[in-house]
Structure formats: C-alpha cells, structure tokens
Amino acid sequence: MVVGKKLLKRAVDRNKVKRIIREQFRMQRPSLPVCDLVVRLAVKPGVLDGKLLAGDFLALLDKLRRPRPKRET
C-alpha cells in the first residue's frame, strides 16, 4: 500500500488512509479472489472522510469479484 507525501503531507492523514484500507480489505478478504493487490493513492482526496474512502475502496473490490469475460485468441 502506497500513500505518497506529495498527496497527503501529514503522516497522520497517510496512516488514517492506510488503516481504513487495511480494515476494509481484512473484512472483505474471504470473498475476494486469490490474487496480489497493490493499492496506491492516485489523487489527493478532498476530505478524509472514512466512510467515503471505505466506500470507494469497496467499489474497487467489487470490480475484482465480477467474472471477467474470457479472451479469445
């Protein structure tokens, strides 16, 4: 998990984001497919609202649960 200083200057804010993501991942882990994940904060969040961050992360995890169409080669 990566939260860069450029996006969140204060360590308290970076740790809060990491804590929220870790907790949501821990709760959703049994229903996720077996794979490695890299979580990186790409844009600076406007407000550090825990419920909003958790909701965004859960939406991303839902994409992992969806069956992907098989590619034809």
Rosetta silent file (secondary structure, phi, psi, omega in degrees, C-alpha in Angstrom):
SEQUENCE: MVVGKKLLKRAVDRNKVKRIIREQFRMQRPSLPVCDLVVRLAVKPGVLDGKLLAGDFLALLDKLRRPRPKRET
SCORE:     score description
SCORE:     0.000 S_00000001
   1 L     0.000  132.490 -176.356    0.000    0.000    0.000 S_00000001
   2 E  -128.554  124.891  171.793    1.439    3.347   -1.013 S_00000001
   3 L  -129.848  104.951 -173.918    0.319    6.789    0.090 S_00000001
   4 L   -75.878  156.410  178.051    2.869    9.342   -1.051 S_00000001
   5 L   -66.803  -26.658 -179.307    3.876   12.513    0.742 S_00000001
   6 L   -64.994  -31.104 -177.474    3.016   14.554   -2.324 S_00000001
   7 L   -89.036  -41.357  178.471   -0.652   13.685   -1.923 S_00000001
   8 L  -130.309  109.479 -174.399   -1.002   13.755    1.857 S_00000001
   9 L   -68.163  -42.177 -173.851    1.626   15.796    3.674 S_00000001
  10 L   -84.261  135.276  179.432    0.811   14.781    7.236 S_00000001
  11 H   -61.086  -33.021  179.655    1.757   11.308    8.461 S_00000001
  12 H   -60.591  -42.237 -179.583   -1.465   11.217   10.496 S_00000001
  13 H   -69.896  -42.034  178.095   -3.513   11.508    7.292 S_00000001
  14 H   -61.540  -42.916  179.904   -1.444    8.918    5.421 S_00000001
  15 H   -66.792  -35.191  178.568   -1.795    6.471    8.311 S_00000001
  16 H   -63.170  -44.331  179.135   -5.546    7.063    8.504 S_00000001
  17 H   -61.687  -46.117  179.914   -5.948    6.158    4.822 S_00000001
  18 H   -61.474  -41.495 -179.202   -3.829    3.025    5.266 S_00000001
  19 H   -63.523  -43.005 -179.288   -5.779    1.983    8.356 S_00000001
  20 H   -64.787  -45.622 -178.725   -9.134    2.359    6.597 S_00000001
  21 H   -64.691  -44.392  179.863   -7.987    0.419    3.516 S_00000001
  22 H   -60.189  -42.852 -178.109   -6.414   -2.350    5.611 S_00000001
  23 H   -66.466  -43.565  179.008   -9.568   -2.771    7.691 S_00000001
  24 H   -64.724  -39.731  177.702  -11.857   -2.932    4.654 S_00000001
  25 H   -63.320  -43.664 -179.738   -9.544   -5.434    2.970 S_00000001
  26 H   -59.861  -40.602 -178.278   -9.465   -7.588    6.105 S_00000001
  27 H   -72.545  -31.516 -176.707  -13.266   -7.665    6.255 S_00000001
  28 H   -94.987   -6.804 -172.818  -13.685   -8.464    2.538 S_00000001
  29 H   -53.283  -43.657 -178.952  -10.781  -10.902    2.203 S_00000001
  30 H   -61.803  -27.599 -176.603  -12.807  -14.164    2.327 S_00000001
  31 H   -95.292    2.976 -178.844  -14.963  -13.099   -0.621 S_00000001
  32 L   -93.308  151.042  175.215  -12.081  -11.908   -2.826 S_00000001
  33 L   -69.652  158.542 -179.774  -10.365  -13.985   -5.498 S_00000001
  34 L   -77.366  112.130  178.053   -6.848  -15.175   -4.780 S_00000001
  35 L  -166.764  164.639  176.061   -4.504  -12.565   -6.246 S_00000001
  36 L   -89.886  141.373  179.723   -1.932   -9.980   -5.262 S_00000001
  37 L  -124.207  142.352  171.683   -3.122   -6.409   -4.889 S_00000001
  38 L  -121.146  122.220 -179.720   -1.267   -3.122   -4.944 S_00000001
  39 L  -109.919  122.989 -178.475   -3.192   -0.180   -3.558 S_00000001
  40 E  -134.403  132.146  177.130   -1.861    3.248   -4.440 S_00000001
  41 L   -75.419  119.995 -174.732   -3.454    6.599   -3.814 S_00000001
  42 L   -98.033  -31.994 -179.457   -3.553    8.289   -7.224 S_00000001
  43 L  -129.225  149.840  179.429   -5.306   11.576   -6.452 S_00000001
  44 L   -69.752  124.467  178.170   -5.388   13.737   -3.383 S_00000001
  45 L   -70.132  142.166  179.784   -8.667   13.157   -1.542 S_00000001
  46 L   -65.204  -56.733  179.637  -10.686   16.306   -0.931 S_00000001
  47 L  -125.834  137.995  179.700  -11.845   15.413    2.557 S_00000001
  48 L   -84.848   72.117  177.526  -10.548   12.492    4.606 S_00000001
  49 L   -93.193  119.935 -176.339  -13.941   11.006    5.315 S_00000001
  50 H   -59.210  -42.107 -178.580  -13.549    7.402    6.462 S_00000001
  51 H   -67.660  -36.856  179.671  -16.901    6.245    5.103 S_00000001
  52 H   -68.586  -44.743  177.680  -16.246    7.821    1.720 S_00000001
  53 H   -61.746  -43.973  179.753  -12.776    6.264    1.439 S_00000001
  54 H   -63.169  -41.621  179.488  -14.117    2.880    2.521 S_00000001
  55 H   -63.466  -41.489  178.030  -16.957    3.106    0.003 S_00000001
  56 H   -64.113  -42.209 -179.640  -14.573    3.944   -2.843 S_00000001
  57 H   -67.337  -40.423  178.139  -12.291    1.059   -1.929 S_00000001
  58 H   -63.790  -34.813  177.137  -15.214   -1.366   -1.659 S_00000001
  59 H   -64.197  -37.887  176.755  -16.362   -0.295   -5.128 S_00000001
  60 H   -67.549  -39.319  178.810  -12.924   -1.219   -6.462 S_00000001
  61 H   -66.631  -31.813  177.336  -13.044   -4.575   -4.692 S_00000001
  62 H   -62.853  -33.413  177.060  -16.446   -5.251   -6.268 S_00000001
  63 H   -63.105  -33.490  178.565  -14.782   -4.991   -9.680 S_00000001
  64 H   -68.512  -31.622 -176.754  -12.474   -7.841   -8.646 S_00000001
  65 H   -75.577  -24.095 -177.763  -15.408  -10.064   -7.764 S_00000001
  66 L   -68.384  138.513  176.787  -17.077   -9.704  -11.154 S_00000001
  67 L   -69.617  135.312  179.660  -16.353  -12.520  -13.577 S_00000001
  68 L   -91.154  140.648  176.743  -14.197  -11.345  -16.429 S_00000001
  69 L   -65.965  141.765 -179.682  -15.103  -12.348  -19.967 S_00000001
  70 L   -76.161  138.376  178.333  -12.659  -14.837  -21.425 S_00000001
  71 L   -81.699  141.219  175.820  -10.449  -13.563  -24.180 S_00000001
  72 L  -102.072  128.319 -177.844  -10.416  -15.370  -27.457 S_00000001
  73 L  -106.018    0.000    0.000   -7.008  -15.653  -29.035 S_00000001
